[in-house]
Amino acid sequence: MRRSAVYLLALGSAVVLATTACSSSKSDTPAAGSASTPSTTTSSTTSALTGTITVLAASSLTGTFTTLGKHFEAANPGTTVKLSFGASSALAQQINQGAPVDVFASAATKNMDQVTTTGGATKSTNFVKNVMEIAVPPSNPGHIATVADLGKSGVKLVLCQPQVPCGSTAATVFKNAKVTVKPVSLEADVKSTLTKVESGDADAGVVYVTDVLAAGRKVKGIEIPADQNASTEYPIAALTKAPNAAGAQAFVDYVLSATGQSVLTAGGFLAP
């Protein structure tokens, strides 16, 4: 009887030791989702962006997109943003003719539609809006103060070509103001139009507010009343046949981000 008691006591101790050992073994093994999991997740993250990202953008985006391109490259070492600016209508034509392009940023939805309807892009996003302003040389030789003054005889007015967004938007301004004008020159894009004013070859030009701001002291801006003014929205898209698809989407996302929008706002653009 005494021997049986000793045996039972020894057996109980063995069970306790076995249970303790088992419990200790479990606590030393990392549970799912513990500190060992992040290392696995980290090792499976996507690789850094690399390569050239070719962007075609409206002339009025020259200053802001040049800045955005530099910031994007700094944030993504190993990438190069190749920017080309021009009239949105001409850029859309280049894309539809098969130019190897990653991103298109247009100054009008009409020109983006020319690309999406042919399958060049599946979707686009309006990222900013722009309005028109009269630009004159600092001395204002034509004594321009209103839209109506642009219709006066002898005023040398330059505009963008009618198929270009800055030209069609200016035409809406004149329609709203009920003013008939006779421009001395129709330029290929907004930058060419502004250059004519800066050089003194024209008394006035109707361009975007952002272009007047970017020109600084080279021109003087004359605000157009809201009931006469007109605006245009700018869409952006990563293209269907983008040679650098990952880079294209990343650049579009960057433009749409808070950081990208702050650069555009500083350049005078408005929220769409």
VOGU-3710 file (C-alpha; in Angstrom, 3 decimals, decimal comma):
1> mrrsavylla> 0,000/0,000/0,000  2,878/2,297/0,835  4,657/1,258/-2,373  1,486/2,040/-4,403  1,279/5,527/-2,909  4,896/6,228/-3,845  4,236/4,970/-7,374  1,176/7,210/-7,801  3,082/10,221/-6,497  5,910/9,625/-9,006
11> lgsavvlatt> 3,446/9,184/-11,854  1,695/12,473/-10,994  5,001/14,330/-10,967  5,855/12,934/-14,400  2,556/14,148/-15,822  3,119/17,634/-14,431  6,626/17,784/-15,886  5,383/16,589/-19,269  2,616/19,170/-19,290  5,030/21,953/-18,334
21> acsssksdtp> 7,474/20,932/-21,023  4,747/20,873/-23,657  3,533/24,330/-22,588  7,083/25,710/-22,708  7,595/24,276/-26,194  4,477/26,076/-27,529  5,502/29,464/-26,096  8,880/29,279/-27,890  7,204/28,753/-31,288  6,118/32,043/-33,019
31> aagsastpst> 2,408/32,145/-33,663  0,964/33,030/-37,058  1,066/36,802/-37,552  3,843/37,307/-34,983  7,227/38,973/-35,487  8,363/36,387/-38,042  5,494/37,208/-40,437  6,589/40,756/-41,441  9,953/39,486/-42,658  8,140/37,168/-45,056
41> ttssttsalt> 5,892/40,019/-46,185  8,859/42,329/-46,660  10,659/39,814/-48,836  7,606/39,493/-51,092  7,083/43,219/-51,714  7,183/44,489/-55,295  10,500/45,605/-56,729  11,361/49,283/-57,153  10,304/51,124/-60,301  12,905/51,416/-63,018
51> gtitvlaass> 13,274/52,627/-66,590  12,075/55,566/-68,641  8,519/56,882/-68,393  7,535/58,832/-71,505  4,934/61,529/-70,852  3,177/63,684/-73,444  1,544/66,729/-71,837  -0,208/69,930/-72,857  2,051/72,981/-73,232  0,362/74,717/-70,314
61> ltgtfttlgk> 1,665/71,946/-68,034  5,315/72,625/-68,894  6,334/74,249/-65,613  4,385/72,079/-63,192  5,079/68,756/-64,931  8,791/69,542/-65,158  8,750/69,969/-61,389  6,645/66,837/-60,878  8,999/64,842/-63,097  12,023/65,829/-61,009
71> hfeaanpgtt> 10,232/65,060/-57,755  9,079/61,667/-59,070  12,622/60,727/-60,122  13,941/61,729/-56,689  11,299/59,575/-54,998  11,970/56,646/-57,345  15,708/56,264/-58,018  16,305/54,314/-61,206  13,505/56,033/-63,136  13,711/58,755/-65,770
81> vklsfgassa> 10,687/60,865/-66,692  10,915/61,921/-70,335  8,577/64,863/-70,929  7,368/66,234/-74,240  4,987/69,213/-74,433  2,740/70,506/-77,210  -0,802/71,182/-78,314  -3,114/68,478/-76,929  -4,641/67,895/-80,356  -1,211/67,213/-81,875
91> laqqinqgap> -0,174/64,959/-78,996  -3,360/62,896/-79,305  -2,611/62,445/-82,995  0,913/61,226/-82,217  -0,456/58,631/-79,808  -3,082/57,409/-82,273  -0,355/57,039/-84,890  1,493/54,607/-82,643  4,073/56,723/-80,802  5,553/54,754/-77,858
101> vdvfasaatk> 4,081/56,739/-74,965  3,359/55,825/-71,356  1,235/58,745/-70,107  -0,933/61,397/-71,780  -2,049/64,583/-69,981  -4,403/66,678/-72,095  -5,694/70,229/-71,686  -9,163/69,148/-72,790  -11,356/66,069/-72,477  -12,041/66,233/-76,223
111> nmdqvtttgg> -8,455/65,357/-77,078  -8,309/62,607/-74,472  -11,502/61,168/-75,976  -9,676/60,962/-79,319  -7,255/58,556/-77,625  -9,687/56,515/-75,528  -12,141/55,912/-78,378  -9,385/54,272/-80,417  -8,329/52,073/-77,489  -5,215/54,079/-76,645
121> atkstnfvkn> -6,383/54,302/-73,027  -9,119/52,518/-71,118  -9,854/55,327/-68,663  -8,760/58,836/-67,732  -9,083/61,056/-64,690  -9,626/64,823/-64,640  -6,911/66,133/-62,344  -7,041/69,953/-62,661  -9,002/72,812/-64,214  -7,761/76,008/-65,856
131> vmeiavppsn> -9,389/79,337/-66,770  -8,500/82,028/-69,282  -6,837/85,406/-68,818  -5,755/88,252/-71,093  -1,979/88,678/-71,327  -0,474/91,990/-72,446  3,088/93,379/-72,481  4,012/95,114/-69,197  3,550/98,562/-70,815  0,143/97,558/-72,228
141> pghiatvadl> 0,583/99,443/-75,532  -2,904/98,521/-76,719  -4,512/99,957/-73,571  -6,409/96,738/-72,998  -8,671/96,632/-69,946  -11,572/94,380/-70,955  -12,451/91,576/-73,352  -14,339/94,144/-75,447  -11,086/96,032/-76,029  -9,715/93,023/-77,889
151> gksgvklvlc> -12,266/93,640/-80,637  -11,156/97,217/-81,294  -9,614/98,146/-84,626  -5,843/98,222/-84,625  -5,360/95,882/-81,664  -2,813/93,185/-82,495  -4,356/90,096/-80,917  -2,852/86,599/-80,999  -4,751/83,418/-80,173  -4,188/79,673/-80,239
161> qpqvpcgsta> -5,433/77,786/-83,290  -9,128/76,854/-82,933  -8,507/73,077/-82,724  -6,155/73,595/-79,762  -7,785/73,688/-76,280  -6,580/77,239/-75,521  -8,047/78,363/-78,855  -11,436/76,725/-78,405  -11,697/77,921/-74,810  -10,826/81,490/-75,865
171> atvfknakvt> -13,571/81,266/-78,503  -16,044/80,502/-75,706  -14,877/83,633/-73,880  -15,604/85,796/-76,923  -18,975/84,129/-77,362  -19,854/84,766/-73,712  -18,750/88,400/-73,995  -20,465/88,861/-77,375  -17,245/90,235/-78,848  -15,964/89,688/-82,408
181> vkpvsleadv> -12,196/89,679/-82,820  -9,769/89,540/-85,726  -6,501/87,985/-84,529  -3,322/88,833/-86,436  -1,921/85,374/-85,729  -3,114/81,906/-84,737  -0,419/79,971/-82,886  0,201/76,234/-82,517  -0,089/76,208/-78,729  -0,428/78,422/-75,677
191> kstltkvesg> 3,315/78,855/-75,173  3,756/80,151/-78,727  0,859/82,549/-78,170  2,376/83,907/-74,974  5,795/84,283/-76,615  4,273/86,694/-79,151  3,058/88,868/-76,287  6,328/88,644/-74,367  8,321/89,744/-77,416  6,051/92,712/-78,065
201> dadagvvyvt> 4,888/91,356/-81,427  1,326/91,430/-80,132  -0,710/93,812/-78,010  -2,561/90,991/-76,311  -3,206/87,267/-76,194  -5,809/85,120/-74,486  -4,067/82,342/-72,595  -4,465/80,394/-69,356  -4,148/81,976/-65,934  -1,328/79,521/-65,210
211> dvlaagrkvk> 0,699/80,760/-68,181  0,409/84,380/-67,091  1,558/83,367/-63,615  4,517/81,395/-64,983  5,603/84,302/-67,207  6,135/86,534/-64,190  7,089/90,099/-65,075  7,332/89,357/-68,780  3,611/90,018/-69,172  0,740/91,641/-67,334
221> gieipadqna> -2,451/89,714/-66,678  -5,918/91,183/-67,078  -8,613/89,169/-65,331  -11,700/88,120/-67,279  -15,021/88,459/-65,391  -16,532/85,153/-64,316  -19,666/85,641/-66,418  -17,496/85,951/-69,547  -14,727/83,535/-68,714  -14,441/79,872/-69,706
231> steypiaalt> -12,603/76,893/-68,288  -11,195/73,570/-69,438  -10,557/70,373/-67,495  -7,348/68,379/-67,830  -7,547/64,564/-67,956  -4,586/62,197/-67,483  -4,257/58,520/-68,406  -1,787/55,657/-68,433  -1,874/54,359/-71,997  -2,918/50,857/-72,994
241> kapnaagaqa> 0,293/50,093/-74,896  2,608/51,855/-72,459  6,153/50,445/-72,817  6,595/50,948/-69,063  3,156/50,074/-67,709  4,147/50,027/-64,037  5,959/53,337/-64,352  3,038/54,874/-66,245  0,510/54,037/-63,538  2,896/55,140/-60,799
251> fvdyvlsatg> 3,373/58,540/-62,446  -0,384/59,017/-62,887  -0,909/58,110/-59,228  1,778/60,617/-58,250  0,096/63,429/-60,194  -3,218/62,594/-58,501  -1,658/62,401/-55,032  -1,741/65,198/-52,474  1,908/65,942/-53,239  1,251/66,221/-56,953
261> qsvltaggfl> -1,832/68,335/-56,451  0,066/70,778/-54,233  2,550/71,429/-57,043  -0,275/72,018/-59,518  -2,140/74,315/-57,131  1,028/76,365/-56,610  1,182/76,716/-60,404  -2,272/78,314/-60,481  -4,374/75,309/-61,460  -7,754/74,705/-59,871
271> ap> -9,377/71,532/-58,591  -11,472/69,879/-61,328
//
